[in-house]
Amino acid sequence: MKSYLAELNEIQRLAVTTTEGPVLVIAGPGSGKTRVLTYRIAHLIEEGNAPWEILALTFTNKAAREMKERISKVVGDKANQVWAGTFHSIFARILRVEAEKIGYPSSFTIYDSEDSKSVINGIIKEMNLDPANYNNNAIRSRISSAKSNVIPPAAYVNNKELMEQDRMSKRPHLHTIYKKYMARCKRAGAMDFDDLLYQLLRLFMENKDGVLQKYQARFKYVMVDEFQDTNYLQYLIVKKLVEYPNSPKNICVVGDDAQSIYAFRGATIDNILDFEKDYDNLQTFKLEQNYRSTEHIVQAANELIAFNRKQIPKEIWSDKGTGHKIKLIKALTDTEEGKRVADTIVEQKNRYHLSNKDIGILYRTNAQSRVFEEYLRRYNITYKVYGGLSFYQRKEVKDLIAYLRLVVNAADEEALKRVLNYPRRGIGKTTVDKIKALADQQDKSMWECLPYVQASGKAKNSIAGFVTLIKNFKRRAKEEDAYQVASQVFKQSGILDLLKKDVSIEGMGRQENVNALLDGIKDFVENDEVTETTSGLLADKSLASYLQNIALLTDFDKGEENNDYVTLMSVHSAKGLEYKSVFVVGLEEKLFPSFMSMDTQEGLDEERRLFYVAVTRAELYLTLSYANSRYKFGQMKYNEPSRFLDEISPNHLESSSAMGLHRKNKEEAVTRAKIMGNFSRSRKTTTTLLADPKTFKPSPSSDVKVGMKVLHLKFGEGEVLSIEGAAASKVATINFKAVENPKRKIMLRFAKLQILS
C-alpha cells in the first residue's frame, strides 16, 4: 500500500481510490475532509493522470493554497500544474483566454464593490432617482441575486414576481438600473465578481467556437470542496463541464449538508441534498469518525442536528474519550454573561493550562462582541476580533462616538472633522480645509472658527445648522444622562435615518452595531451597582463620564500584538476552525435562532446548522451561555433560552437544573421534531430576573436604612449591612443571598430597591 494511503481509515481510503464516475463524500466535522480531497488528487496523479487535467474548486484562496501544499508533499512539483483555486480565480483564468468571444477584452477589469457602487451611484443620479429609495447596497444585492439565479436584464423585466417586489419596495426602475449597469460594465470592459461566474456560464451556453467542448475535454476530473456552499449558478457551470454525450462524469463533490450555513449569500443546500438525483451511478462515502472532539461534544451535536427534517442521515462518532461535559452558563443580564464568560476563561487557563490562542468566543451577530471585549480588557486578557473590526473600531460606532465626543468637548478637532459632513450636509472638503486654515491662522479651535469661514451660501447655512444642532446637544448633556443624550444624537444627527435606508445584510449589521453601542450606554446608566476604578467610585451617569469610561476600555497598546490571543468571531466566520475551548454565547430565542429565521422551517433549520457548526468547533471544552435579559433598542428585553439548548440531552451537560425541558433520548427528539415541525416549543420559560418586574415597586432611596430587608430586580432579596457617604454620594452595602458574590455596593441615588421590612 502506498504510504499516503496508509494514513487513511478504511472509508477515507475508499473515497480517495474510487476515482471513476460520480462520487459524493459526506464529510462530518473533524473527519479529515481536506486530507481526503488532497490525497484523492495526489492519487490521480500517482495513477498516471496528467495534473493539468484535474480541476479542483474551492471557496477560499487559503484552502486552494493548502491543497497544493499537501499534494506537493506526495507528488512534488506536479502539484503546481493542477487547476486548483477558487471558483472566481479559476473562472477568471478561463475568461482571460475566451472573453473576446462574448464581447469583452481579454484584459477586462475586475470591479470591486466600491467600483460597482460608483457606477450605480452615477446611474441613479443620471436618472434623477431618489437615493433614499434607491439605496446603493440594496440595489447591488438585488443585481447580484439576479445574476446568481441566471436572470439577465431582459428576463428580469418579464418576471412579474420580481417586478412586483420592486414596486412594493418603491424601486420600480430597478430593472432599468440593472440593464444600464450591465451595459456600463461592458462598455468599460469590466466584470464584477458575480460576472466572473455569470459571464462564464453565458460563454459555455453560447458555446462559440466549441469553447465548452474545449474545457470538457481538458478537465477529465472535476472536484468541488465545501459543496454544500455552492449556489445555483456555480453548480450549473460545474454540470456543464461534466455532462456531455458519453461523459464518464468524473465529478467528486465533498461537503456536509449539516454545515450548510450560507443561504444569505445565495448558497442552496438542495445542491448536496439532491445530488444523487443528478447521477444514477453515484457512489457515496460518509466520513463519520470525528478526530477533533470528545464524545460529549460529538453526541450533543448529533442530537441537535437530528431535529432538522431535510438531511443526509449519518452518525458522527469519536474515539477521543468521553471528555468533559458541556458547561452551561445562565446569566441574568448580558453584562453578567460577559463577566462570567471571562471568569470561566481565567479558570480554564489556570486549571487546564490553556493559552489564549486555545480559546474562541462565538456569537450570532458581530454586535455582541462589545460586552466580551470589555471584560477581556478588564481582565487584561489579549484578544482579537476575527473577521471584522473590534467593536469600537467599526466605522458606524466611531461615527456616533465622534458626535458624543464633540458634545462633551467642542475643541475635539478629530471628532469635528469626522462628523461635520456626516451625514452629508453639503460641507465639502474645500470648506473643511478653509476652516482648518482659519483655525491655524487665528490659533483657535476649528469649532470657534465655524461661523467665520468664507464659504458658499449653502455651506454657510449647513454649518450654522450644524452648530445649532451641537449646541442643543450640549444643553441636554448638562441636564440628562448619557443614554438620553446619545439617543437624541443618534436620531437628530441624521445617522439613524441614513442607516435605516441600507436594507442589505451589511447595512442591517451596521444598525445592530450602533444599537449595541446605545444598549451599552443604557446599561452604564441603569447599573446602580458601584464600580470601583483607579480614580475612585464610578457613579456619575453623565455623557462625559461614559466617554471617560469607554476611553479607558478602548485605549490599549496595539504595539504588543502576538499570536497568543482569545479569538472573538461570528459563527459564520468560524467555519473550518477549531479550538480546545469554545464559548457559544447569546443562546436566546430571537437571537440564536435569529428572529429573522423563525418564520420558515428552512430558516430555522439553517440556524440549527449554524449552531451545529459552532458546537463542533470545540475539541475538549464547550461552554454554552445565555442571558435572561439584555438591552435592545434601549429597552430591557426578557428572553427565553434558545430552543437549541432543549435539544441537547442533560446527560451531556454539567448541570441541567437551569433548563426546563430536555429530551429523554435521540429517538424521542426526532419524533417530537416531526410531530411539531420544529416551529414551536412545548413550554415557556418563566424564570427571568430574581424579582417580578410587574409587581416590583421601588421605594424612595432616602427611606433605605441599615438592617432593612430590600428587594432588587437583578439580585433578589437582600439585607442592608451599612450605608456610607452623605447626600447624593450615599453607598449601601447589601448582602444578596441568592447570587454569587452576595455583598454588593449600591449607589442609593440611582438604586431601585423595594423595602420589604
Salt bridges, closest charged atoms under 4 A:
GLU47 OE2 - LYS2 NZ 3.08
GLU53 OE2 - LYS220 NZ 3.39
GLU98 OE1 - LYS101 NZ 2.72
GLU98 OE2 - LYS214 NZ 2.70
GLU126 OE2 - LYS180 NZ 3.56
GLU126 OE1 - ARG184 NH2 2.80
GLU164 OE2 - ARG167 NH2 2.62
ASP166 OD1 - ARG142 NE 3.17
ASP192 OD2 - LYS147 NZ 2.84
ASP195 OD1 - LYS147 NZ 3.03
GLU206 OE2 - ARG202 NE 3.05
GLU206 OE1 - LYS208 NZ 3.52
ASP225 OD1 - LYS33 NZ 3.00
GLU226 OE2 - LYS33 NZ 3.49
GLU226 OE1 - LYS575 NZ 3.75
ASP229 OD2 - LYS575 NZ 3.12
ASP256 OD1 - LYS314 NZ 3.39
ASP257 OD1 - LYS314 NZ 2.85
ASP270 OD1 - LYS310 NZ 3.24
ASP274 OD1 - LYS277 NZ 3.57
ASP278 OD2 - LYS239 NZ 3.84
GLU303 OE2 - HIS652 NE2 3.26
GLU315 OE1 - LYS666 NZ 2.94
ASP334 OD2 - ARG630 NH1 3.95
GLU336 OE2 - ARG340 NH1 3.78
GLU337 OE1 - ARG630 NH2 3.15
ASP343 OD2 - LYS339 NZ 3.00
GLU347 OE2 - ARG351 NH2 3.22
GLU373 OE1 - ARG377 NH2 3.51
GLU374 OE2 - ARG370 NH1 3.36
ASP399 OD2 - LYS395 NZ 2.62
ASP399 OD1 - ARG418 NE 2.73
ASP412 OD2 - ARG405 NE 2.88
GLU414 OE2 - LYS417 NZ 3.26
ASP433 OD2 - LYS429 NZ 3.00
ASP440 OD1 - LYS436 NZ 3.23
GLU480 OE1 - ARG476 NE 3.06
ASP502 OD2 - ARG510 NH2 2.82
GLU526 OE2 - LYS522 NZ 3.88
GLU526 OE1 - LYS752 NZ 2.90
ASP528 OD2 - HIS712 NE2 3.08
GLU529 OE1 - ARG744 NH1 3.27
GLU578 OE1 - ARG292 NE 2.77
GLU588 OE2 - ARG630 NH2 2.68
GLU589 OE1 - ARG643 NH2 2.69
ASP605 OD1 - ARG608 NH1 3.41
GLU606 OE1 - ARG609 NH2 3.04
GLU607 OE2 - ARG364 NH2 2.76
GLU640 OE1 - ARG681 NH1 2.91
GLU640 OE2 - LYS684 NZ 3.52
ASP646 OD2 - ARG681 NH2 2.85
ASP646 OD2 - ARG683 NH2 2.98
GLU647 OE1 - ARG608 NE 2.84
GLU668 OE2 - ARG672 NH2 3.82
GLU719 OE1 - LYS709 NZ 3.53
GLU724 OE2 - LYS745 NZ 3.70
GLU740 OE2 - ARG340 NH2 3.77
